[in-house]
Amino acid sequence: MSAVDPAPANLPPVLRPAHPPVRSLADGAARIGGQLRGGDVELTGVTLATADLRPGEAFVAIRGANRHGAEFAAAAAAAGAVAVITDADGARIAADAGLPIVVVDDPRAVLGDLSAWAYGTGADDDLPLLLGTTGTNGKTSVSHLLEGILGQLGVVTGLSSTAERHIAGEVIVSRLTTPEASEFHALLALMRERGVQAVAVEVSAQALTRHRVDGLVFDVAGFTNLSHDHLDDYADMREYFEAKAMLFTAERARRAVICLDSPAGAEIAARCEVPYTTITTPAIAADPDTTASWTVEIVDERQDGTTFTLRGPDGRALTTVVPTIGRHMAANAGLAIVMILEAGYPWSSLVAALDGGRIDAHLPGRTQLVSGPSGPAVYVDFGHSPDAFEKTLAAVRRVTPGTVLMLFGADGDRDATKRHDMGRTAVEGSDILVITDHHPRFEDPDSIRATLIEGARRARPDAQIHEFSPPERAIREAVAMVGEGDAILWAGPGHQDYRDIRGRRAPYSARELARRALRDAGWPVPEPSWPVPYPADSTPASDPERPA
């Protein structure tokens, strides 16, 4: 069995351990309190999707928004499934598939515990150290910084983030910010096989409320901040906060490091059920007078990095450089360092690896400089919330002597309540604003752009605001508006290698499109350090000028 197998529909591969344990279905049913209908069989894993199913696994059929997963039980059987685990309605639907069925009230709620049992990756099993980070912004950056710093300490690392999955040096593009529980436990089992010693995990609010990290206890949990986002999934900011707060319970973590830069940090600390320490960066904190156990002091900001000093109890201090712009990135790096310290790594080792040097970490699509030594500086970023726009634009402004141009679009079929604030924040922090498309999904892109422009116009009626579609044209127009000493911040696409257009993932890379626009304008560009999702001489699929 291959650990990495191809997946359909342009999705990244699903990962499996090469040598999964063999389990009894009857034992699994007893563990999750399910009713076994049919004979006992042996299984080697669990999955939610027939497309990802491997022979010998159990198919977990969950009711979706439009269809019940049990409708695909026959397809699962044809693919080699040995059993179906579902609810009572699903059991009736799946009865004709001819497989043993385990009936539970809520199959998603037991998926984490079931997966931990199937792969031997529960809290009491021999696992790598688990470091989980949650918050609105910074989760991905902290995760990649954790991995980079641990690597400098000589630790064999794993990573699960919005951008990528890493297994002892192997890199795989991610599907979800946090994988489904079945995929996550299989990933951990594979990491254990590969000798991974510590894993940095990005933990979204959805991962907590949708049971994706069930069956795990994080050795250290980190909190970055909370701001307006994801109100398509949560009724209001209180419900969104409560989802994040779930990580800081004794059921899910052993220790915690809490950033106090946003007001939510103080409430997380007040409610935290495990031993914790706190950190703040006065230069970006909502209340600069906030006191914390650890403080990040900004020393210098340049295009190639931000220098900061981390100060803590007992006179501890180290000065290092995070390899990207932004005071918020220094805050992320400080949080990562303290999380590693709380995990049990010696302070002396951190000082030896970092003090007076640089953090050796790659942060894909996080304020990533894709331009060359001359011409406008072009940064591609994944930020897609008003708070992220404000912090990143301020960072670009501080290292740019000339004009700052902001280019962005908004997700379709996602939180529409933040769009006016996205337009407002973007226009207030830039000299020129260019509105374009991002992932329209099934929403009208013209309407999305109109809402963004409306928010910007309300804030600055006389601002220089342009609208171009598609984004292939927008970046060319943006480059034509700026020159030497100026900067473009293209926010939203970050590391992603596709656009979601009416359910189809069209190959697409903002980083590569920015390079092409610069090169066509006569500016030198570096060779890409990322995979390009379409040939060098082609035009991406979302461009209407693409030849038939």
C-alpha positions as CSV (number, residue, x, y, z in Angstrom):
1,M,0.0,0.0,0.0
2,S,1.4,3.4,-1.0
3,A,1.5,6.1,1.7
4,V,0.6,8.7,-0.8
5,D,-2.0,7.9,-3.4
6,P,-3.5,10.1,-6.2
7,A,-6.9,11.7,-5.5
8,P,-9.5,12.9,-8.1
9,A,-10.8,16.3,-8.9
10,N,-7.5,18.1,-8.7
11,L,-7.3,17.5,-5.0
12,P,-4.0,16.8,-3.2
13,P,-3.4,13.2,-2.2
14,V,-4.7,11.6,1.0
15,L,-2.0,10.2,3.3
16,R,-2.0,6.8,4.9
17,P,0.5,4.9,7.1
18,A,2.3,2.2,5.1
19,H,1.7,-0.4,7.8
20,P,-1.7,0.4,9.5
21,P,-2.8,-1.8,12.5
22,V,-5.4,-4.4,11.8
23,R,-8.5,-3.9,14.0
24,S,-11.7,-5.8,14.8
25,L,-14.9,-4.1,13.7
26,A,-16.7,-5.5,16.7
27,D,-14.1,-3.9,19.0
28,G,-14.5,-0.6,17.2
29,A,-18.3,-0.8,17.6
30,A,-18.0,-1.4,21.3
31,R,-15.5,1.5,21.7
32,I,-17.9,4.1,20.1
33,G,-21.1,2.6,21.6
34,G,-22.4,1.4,18.2
35,Q,-24.7,-1.4,17.3
36,L,-23.1,-4.0,15.0
37,R,-25.4,-5.4,12.3
38,G,-23.7,-8.2,10.5
39,G,-20.6,-10.3,11.2
40,D,-17.2,-9.1,12.5
41,V,-14.5,-8.2,10.0
42,E,-11.0,-6.9,10.2
43,L,-10.2,-3.3,9.1
44,T,-7.1,-1.2,8.5
45,G,-8.5,2.3,8.6
46,V,-11.5,4.6,8.2
47,T,-12.5,7.3,5.7
48,L,-15.4,9.7,4.9
49,A,-15.0,9.7,1.2
50,T,-15.3,6.8,-1.3
51,A,-12.9,8.6,-3.6
52,D,-10.2,8.3,-0.9
53,L,-11.1,4.8,0.3
54,R,-8.5,2.0,0.4
55,P,-9.4,-1.7,0.4
56,G,-9.8,-3.0,3.9
57,E,-11.1,0.3,5.3
58,A,-14.5,1.2,6.9
59,F,-16.6,3.8,5.2
60,V,-18.1,6.4,7.6
61,A,-21.3,7.7,6.0
62,I,-22.4,11.1,7.3
63,R,-25.5,13.1,6.4
64,G,-24.5,16.1,4.3
65,A,-26.2,19.3,3.4
66,N,-27.9,17.8,0.3
67,R,-27.4,14.0,0.4
68,H,-26.6,11.3,2.9
69,G,-23.2,9.7,2.6
70,A,-24.9,6.3,2.9
71,E,-26.1,6.7,-0.7
72,F,-22.5,5.9,-1.7
73,A,-22.3,2.6,0.3
74,A,-22.4,0.5,-2.8
75,A,-19.6,2.5,-4.4
76,A,-17.6,2.0,-1.1
77,A,-18.2,-1.7,-1.2
78,A,-17.0,-1.8,-4.9
79,A,-13.8,0.1,-3.8
80,G,-13.0,-2.5,-1.2
81,A,-14.7,-1.2,2.0
82,V,-15.3,-3.9,4.6
83,A,-18.0,-2.1,6.6
84,V,-20.2,1.0,6.9
85,I,-20.4,3.2,10.0
86,T,-23.4,5.5,9.9
87,D,-26.6,6.6,11.7
88,A,-30.0,4.9,11.7
89,D,-31.2,6.6,8.5
90,G,-27.9,5.8,6.8
91,A,-28.2,2.1,7.9
92,R,-31.5,1.8,6.0
93,I,-30.0,3.4,2.9
94,A,-26.9,1.3,3.0
95,A,-28.6,-2.0,3.7
96,D,-28.4,-3.2,0.1
97,A,-24.6,-2.7,-0.1
98,G,-24.1,-6.1,1.6
99,L,-21.6,-4.8,4.2
100,P,-21.6,-5.1,8.0
101,I,-23.0,-1.9,9.5
102,V,-22.2,-0.1,12.8
103,V,-25.1,2.2,13.8
104,V,-24.4,5.2,16.0
105,D,-26.4,8.4,16.8
106,D,-23.9,10.8,15.3
107,P,-21.0,9.3,13.2
108,R,-19.1,12.6,12.9
109,A,-19.1,13.0,16.6
110,V,-17.4,9.6,17.1
111,L,-15.1,9.8,14.1
112,G,-12.1,11.2,16.0
113,D,-12.2,8.5,18.7
114,L,-12.8,5.9,16.1
115,S,-9.9,7.1,14.0
116,A,-7.6,7.3,17.0
117,W,-8.5,3.7,17.8
118,A,-8.1,2.5,14.2
119,Y,-4.6,4.1,13.7
120,G,-3.3,3.8,17.3
121,T,-3.0,7.6,17.6
122,G,-5.0,8.4,20.7
123,A,-3.8,10.6,23.6
124,D,-2.4,7.6,25.4
125,D,-0.5,6.2,22.4
126,D,3.2,6.9,21.5
127,L,2.9,10.0,19.4
128,P,5.1,12.9,18.3
129,L,4.9,16.1,20.3
130,L,1.8,18.0,19.2
131,L,1.8,21.8,19.0
132,G,-1.5,23.3,18.0
133,T,-2.2,27.0,17.1
134,T,-5.6,28.7,16.7
135,G,-6.8,32.2,16.2
136,T,-8.2,34.3,13.3
137,N,-4.9,35.4,11.8
138,G,-1.4,34.0,12.1
139,K,-2.2,30.3,12.6
140,T,-0.4,29.3,9.4
141,S,2.6,31.5,10.0
142,V,3.1,30.3,13.6
143,S,2.8,26.7,12.4
144,H,5.6,27.2,9.8
145,L,7.7,29.1,12.2
146,L,7.4,26.3,14.8
147,E,8.5,23.8,12.2
148,G,11.4,26.0,11.1
149,I,12.7,26.7,14.6
150,L,12.3,23.0,15.6
151,G,14.4,22.1,12.6
152,Q,17.1,24.5,13.7
153,L,17.1,22.6,17.0
154,G,17.7,19.3,15.1
155,V,14.2,18.0,15.6
156,V,12.5,15.8,12.9
157,T,9.3,17.7,12.2
158,G,5.8,17.3,10.7
159,L,3.4,20.1,9.8
160,S,-0.3,20.4,9.0
161,S,-1.4,23.9,7.9
162,T,-3.7,25.6,5.4
163,A,-0.8,25.7,2.9
164,E,0.9,22.4,3.2
165,R,1.5,19.1,5.0
166,H,5.1,18.2,5.8
167,I,6.4,14.8,6.8
168,A,10.1,14.7,7.7
169,G,10.9,16.8,4.7
170,E,8.2,15.6,2.3
171,V,5.8,18.3,1.2
172,I,2.2,17.8,0.2
173,V,-0.3,20.5,-0.6
174,S,-3.2,20.8,1.9
175,R,-6.9,20.2,1.3
176,L,-8.4,21.8,4.4
177,T,-6.9,24.0,7.1
178,T,-7.3,21.1,9.5
179,P,-7.9,17.7,7.9
180,E,-11.0,15.6,8.8
181,A,-10.4,13.4,11.8
182,S,-9.9,10.2,9.8
183,E,-7.3,11.9,7.6
184,F,-5.6,13.6,10.5
185,H,-5.1,10.4,12.5
186,A,-3.9,8.6,9.4
187,L,-1.4,11.4,8.8
188,L,-0.1,11.2,12.4
189,A,0.3,7.5,12.0
190,L,2.4,8.0,8.9
191,M,4.4,10.7,10.6
192,R,5.2,8.3,13.4
193,E,6.3,5.7,10.9
194,R,8.7,8.3,9.3
195,G,10.3,9.1,12.7
196,V,8.7,12.6,13.2
197,Q,9.4,13.9,16.7
198,A,7.2,17.0,16.8
199,V,4.2,18.2,14.7
200,A,3.0,21.8,14.2
201,V,-0.8,21.9,13.6
202,E,-3.0,24.7,12.5
203,V,-6.3,24.3,14.3
204,S,-9.2,26.2,12.8
205,A,-12.5,27.0,14.6
206,Q,-14.2,24.6,12.2
207,A,-11.8,21.8,13.2
208,L,-12.9,22.2,16.8
209,T,-16.7,22.4,16.2
210,R,-16.7,19.8,13.5
211,H,-14.8,17.2,15.5
212,R,-11.7,17.2,13.2
213,V,-9.2,17.2,16.1
214,D,-11.2,14.8,18.4
215,G,-9.1,12.0,19.9
216,L,-6.1,14.3,20.3
217,V,-4.5,16.2,23.2
218,F,-2.1,18.9,22.2
219,D,1.1,19.2,24.3
220,V,1.0,22.9,23.8
221,A,-1.9,25.0,22.4
222,G,-1.2,28.6,21.1
223,F,-3.6,31.5,20.7
224,T,-2.9,34.3,18.2
225,N,-5.8,36.7,18.1
226,L,-9.5,37.0,17.3
227,S,-11.1,39.4,14.7
228,H,-14.0,39.5,12.3
229,D,-14.1,36.3,10.1
230,H,-16.1,33.2,9.4
231,L,-19.5,34.6,10.2
232,D,-20.8,32.4,7.4
233,D,-20.1,29.4,9.8
234,Y,-20.9,31.0,13.1
235,A,-23.9,33.1,14.1
236,D,-21.9,35.9,15.7
237,M,-18.5,36.7,17.1
238,R,-19.4,35.2,20.5
239,E,-20.1,31.8,18.9
240,Y,-16.9,32.1,16.9
241,F,-14.9,32.9,20.1
242,E,-16.5,29.9,21.9
243,A,-15.3,27.7,19.0
244,K,-11.7,28.9,19.5
245,A,-11.9,28.6,23.3
246,M,-12.6,24.9,23.0
247,L,-8.8,24.3,22.4
248,F,-7.9,25.6,25.9
249,T,-9.6,22.9,27.9
250,A,-8.1,20.0,29.7
251,E,-9.7,17.6,27.2
252,R,-7.7,19.1,24.3
253,A,-4.4,20.5,25.7
254,R,-1.8,20.1,28.4
255,R,-0.3,23.6,28.4
256,A,-0.9,26.9,26.6
257,V,0.7,30.1,25.3
258,I,-1.8,32.9,24.9
259,C,-1.2,36.2,23.0
260,L,-2.9,39.2,24.6
261,D,-2.6,41.5,21.6
262,S,-6.4,41.3,20.9
263,P,-9.0,41.7,23.6
264,A,-10.1,38.0,23.3
265,G,-6.7,36.9,24.6
266,A,-7.5,38.0,28.1
267,E,-10.7,36.0,28.1
268,I,-9.0,32.9,26.7
269,A,-6.5,33.2,29.6
270,A,-9.2,33.7,32.2
271,R,-11.0,30.6,31.1
272,C,-7.9,28.4,30.3
273,E,-8.2,25.1,32.1
274,V,-4.5,24.2,31.8
275,P,-1.2,25.8,32.9
276,Y,-0.4,28.8,30.6
277,T,1.8,31.7,30.0
278,T,1.1,34.9,28.1
279,I,2.9,37.1,25.4
280,T,2.3,40.5,23.9
281,T,3.8,42.7,21.2
282,P,3.1,46.3,22.4
283,A,3.7,47.7,18.9
284,I,0.5,46.0,17.6
285,A,-1.5,45.3,20.8
286,A,-5.0,46.7,21.1
287,D,-3.8,48.0,24.5
288,P,-0.1,48.8,24.4
289,D,0.1,48.8,28.2
290,T,-1.0,45.2,28.4
291,T,1.4,43.2,30.7
292,A,2.4,39.6,29.9
293,S,5.0,37.1,30.9
294,W,6.8,37.5,27.6
295,T,7.2,40.7,25.4
296,V,8.2,41.0,21.7
297,E,10.0,44.3,21.1
298,I,10.4,45.4,17.5
299,V,14.0,46.4,16.7
300,D,14.1,46.9,12.9
301,E,11.9,46.3,9.8
302,R,13.3,45.6,6.3
303,Q,12.0,44.0,3.1
304,D,13.9,40.8,3.9
305,G,12.9,40.5,7.5
306,T,11.8,41.9,10.9
307,T,14.3,42.0,13.8
308,F,12.8,41.6,17.3
309,T,13.9,41.0,20.9
310,L,11.9,38.4,22.9
311,R,12.0,39.2,26.7
312,G,10.7,36.9,29.4
313,P,10.9,35.9,33.0
314,D,14.2,35.8,34.9
315,G,15.9,38.2,32.5
316,R,15.7,35.9,29.6
317,A,16.1,37.6,26.2
318,L,17.1,36.8,22.6
319,T,17.2,38.8,19.5
320,T,16.5,37.3,16.1
321,V,15.0,37.9,12.7
322,V,11.8,36.5,11.3
323,P,12.2,36.2,7.5
324,T,9.3,38.4,6.4
325,I,8.0,41.9,6.9
326,G,5.6,42.9,9.6
327,R,5.4,43.5,13.4
328,H,2.6,40.9,13.4
329,M,5.1,38.4,12.0
330,A,7.5,39.1,14.9
331,A,4.5,38.5,17.2
332,N,3.9,35.2,15.5
333,A,7.6,34.2,15.8
334,G,7.6,35.2,19.5
335,L,4.6,33.0,20.1
336,A,6.3,30.1,18.3
337,I,9.5,30.4,20.4
338,V,7.6,30.4,23.7
339,M,5.4,27.4,22.6
340,I,8.6,25.4,21.9
341,L,10.0,26.4,25.3
342,E,6.7,25.4,27.0
343,A,7.0,22.0,25.2
344,G,10.1,21.3,27.1
345,Y,13.0,22.3,24.8
346,P,15.8,24.2,26.7
347,W,16.0,27.9,26.6
348,S,19.8,27.6,26.1
349,S,19.1,25.6,22.9
350,L,16.8,28.3,21.6
351,V,19.3,31.0,22.3
352,A,22.1,29.0,20.6
353,A,20.0,28.5,17.5
354,L,18.4,31.9,17.2
355,D,20.1,34.7,19.1
356,G,21.9,37.0,16.7
357,G,20.7,35.1,13.7
358,R,17.6,34.4,11.7
359,I,14.7,32.0,11.9
360,D,15.1,29.5,9.1
361,A,11.5,29.1,8.0
362,H,9.6,29.2,4.7
363,L,6.1,30.9,5.0
364,P,4.4,30.1,1.6
365,G,2.2,33.0,0.5
366,R,2.5,34.9,3.7
367,T,3.6,38.5,2.7
368,Q,5.8,36.6,0.2
369,L,8.1,38.9,-1.8
370,V,8.0,37.6,-5.4
371,S,9.7,40.5,-7.2
372,G,13.4,41.1,-8.0
373,P,16.1,43.5,-6.9
374,S,14.7,46.5,-8.9
375,G,11.3,47.8,-9.8
376,P,8.2,47.7,-7.6
377,A,8.2,45.3,-4.6
378,V,5.3,42.8,-5.1
379,Y,4.1,40.8,-2.1
380,V,1.6,38.0,-2.4
381,D,-0.4,37.3,0.8
382,F,-3.1,34.9,2.0
383,G,-4.7,37.5,4.3
384,H,-8.5,37.8,3.8
385,S,-9.9,39.6,6.8
386,P,-10.0,43.3,7.6
387,D,-7.6,42.9,10.5
388,A,-5.1,41.0,8.3
389,F,-5.3,43.8,5.7
390,E,-4.7,46.5,8.3
391,K,-1.6,44.9,9.8
392,T,-0.1,43.8,6.5
393,L,-0.6,47.1,4.7
394,A,1.0,48.9,7.6
395,A,4.0,46.6,7.4
396,V,4.3,47.2,3.6
397,R,4.0,51.0,4.2
398,R,6.9,51.0,6.7
399,V,9.3,49.4,4.2
400,T,8.1,51.3,1.1
401,P,9.4,54.7,0.2
402,G,6.9,55.3,-2.6
403,T,3.3,54.4,-3.5
404,V,1.5,51.4,-1.9
405,L,-1.0,49.7,-4.2
406,M,-3.4,47.2,-2.8
407,L,-4.9,44.4,-5.0
408,F,-7.5,42.0,-3.7
409,G,-10.8,40.2,-4.2
410,A,-13.1,38.3,-1.8
411,D,-14.3,34.7,-1.5
412,G,-17.7,33.9,-2.9
413,D,-20.1,31.8,-0.8
414,R,-18.2,32.8,2.3
415,D,-18.7,35.4,5.0
416,A,-20.2,38.4,3.2
417,T,-20.6,40.5,6.3
418,K,-16.9,41.5,6.3
419,R,-16.7,42.7,2.7
420,H,-17.5,46.4,3.4
421,D,-14.8,46.4,6.1
422,M,-12.3,44.7,3.8
423,G,-12.9,47.5,1.2
424,R,-12.6,50.2,3.9
425,T,-9.4,48.8,5.5
426,A,-7.8,48.3,2.1
427,V,-8.5,51.8,0.8
428,E,-7.5,53.4,4.1
429,G,-4.1,51.7,4.1
430,S,-3.1,52.2,0.5
431,D,-2.6,54.9,-2.1
432,I,-4.1,53.0,-5.0
433,L,-6.7,50.3,-4.7
434,V,-7.4,47.7,-7.3
435,I,-10.4,45.4,-6.9
436,T,-10.5,42.1,-8.7
437,D,-11.9,38.5,-8.3
438,H,-10.7,35.7,-6.0
439,H,-12.7,32.5,-5.6
440,P,-16.2,33.4,-6.9
441,R,-17.5,29.8,-6.4
442,F,-21.2,29.9,-7.2
443,E,-21.6,33.6,-6.5
444,D,-21.8,36.4,-9.0
445,P,-18.2,38.0,-9.1
446,D,-19.6,41.3,-10.3
447,S,-21.7,41.6,-7.2
448,I,-18.8,40.7,-4.9
449,R,-16.6,43.4,-6.5
450,A,-19.4,46.0,-6.2
451,T,-19.8,45.4,-2.5
452,L,-16.0,45.7,-2.0
453,I,-15.9,49.0,-4.0
454,E,-19.0,50.3,-2.0
455,G,-17.1,49.7,1.3
456,A,-14.0,51.5,-0.1
457,R,-15.9,54.5,-1.5
458,R,-17.8,55.1,1.7
459,A,-14.5,55.3,3.6
460,R,-12.6,57.5,1.0
461,P,-14.9,58.9,-1.7
462,D,-12.0,60.6,-3.5
463,A,-9.6,57.6,-3.4
464,Q,-8.0,56.2,-6.6
465,I,-10.0,53.0,-7.0
466,H,-9.9,50.7,-10.0
467,E,-11.8,47.5,-10.9
468,F,-10.4,44.9,-13.2
469,S,-11.5,41.3,-14.0
470,P,-10.2,38.7,-14.2
471,P,-7.2,38.9,-11.8
472,E,-4.8,38.0,-14.7
473,R,-5.6,41.5,-16.1
474,A,-5.7,43.1,-12.7
475,I,-2.1,42.3,-11.8
476,R,-0.9,43.6,-15.3
477,E,-2.8,46.8,-14.8
478,A,-1.5,47.2,-11.2
479,V,2.2,46.7,-12.3
480,A,1.7,49.4,-15.0
481,M,0.6,51.9,-12.3
482,V,3.7,51.6,-10.1
483,G,7.5,51.8,-10.5
484,E,10.8,51.8,-8.7
485,G,10.4,52.3,-4.9
486,D,6.7,51.5,-5.0
487,A,5.0,48.3,-3.7
488,I,2.0,46.1,-4.5
489,L,0.3,44.0,-1.9
490,W,-1.8,41.3,-3.6
491,A,-3.9,39.9,-0.7
492,G,-6.1,36.8,-0.7
493,P,-4.6,34.1,-3.0
494,G,-1.3,33.5,-1.1
495,H,0.1,30.1,-1.8
496,Q,-3.0,28.7,-3.5
497,D,-2.6,27.0,-6.9
498,Y,-6.2,27.2,-8.1
499,R,-9.3,29.4,-8.3
500,D,-12.7,27.9,-7.4
501,I,-15.1,28.9,-10.3
502,R,-18.5,27.3,-10.1
503,G,-17.2,24.2,-8.4
504,R,-14.2,23.7,-10.7
505,R,-10.6,24.2,-9.5
506,A,-8.9,26.1,-12.3
507,P,-5.1,26.0,-12.2
508,Y,-3.9,29.4,-11.0
509,S,-0.9,31.0,-9.2
510,A,-0.9,34.6,-8.1
511,R,2.8,34.3,-7.4
512,E,3.5,33.2,-11.0
513,L,1.1,35.8,-12.5
514,A,2.8,38.5,-10.6
515,R,6.2,37.4,-11.9
516,R,4.9,37.3,-15.4
517,A,3.4,40.8,-15.1
518,L,6.7,42.2,-13.8
519,R,8.7,40.4,-16.5
520,D,6.4,41.7,-19.3
521,A,6.8,45.2,-17.9
522,G,10.6,44.9,-18.2
523,W,11.5,44.3,-14.6
524,P,13.9,41.5,-13.5
525,V,12.2,38.6,-11.7
526,P,13.8,35.7,-9.6
527,E,13.2,32.1,-10.5
528,P,10.2,30.7,-8.7
529,S,10.7,28.7,-5.5
530,W,7.2,27.2,-5.7
531,P,5.5,24.8,-8.1
532,V,3.7,26.4,-11.1
533,P,0.3,24.9,-11.8
534,Y,0.4,25.5,-15.5
535,P,3.1,25.5,-18.2
536,A,5.4,28.5,-18.6
537,D,4.1,29.3,-22.1
538,S,0.4,28.9,-21.2
539,T,-2.3,31.2,-20.0
540,P,-4.2,30.1,-16.8
541,A,-7.7,28.6,-17.3
542,S,-9.6,31.6,-15.8
543,D,-8.3,34.0,-18.4
544,P,-10.9,34.7,-21.1
545,E,-8.1,35.3,-23.6
546,R,-7.0,31.6,-23.3
547,P,-7.1,30.0,-26.8
548,A,-10.0,27.6,-27.4
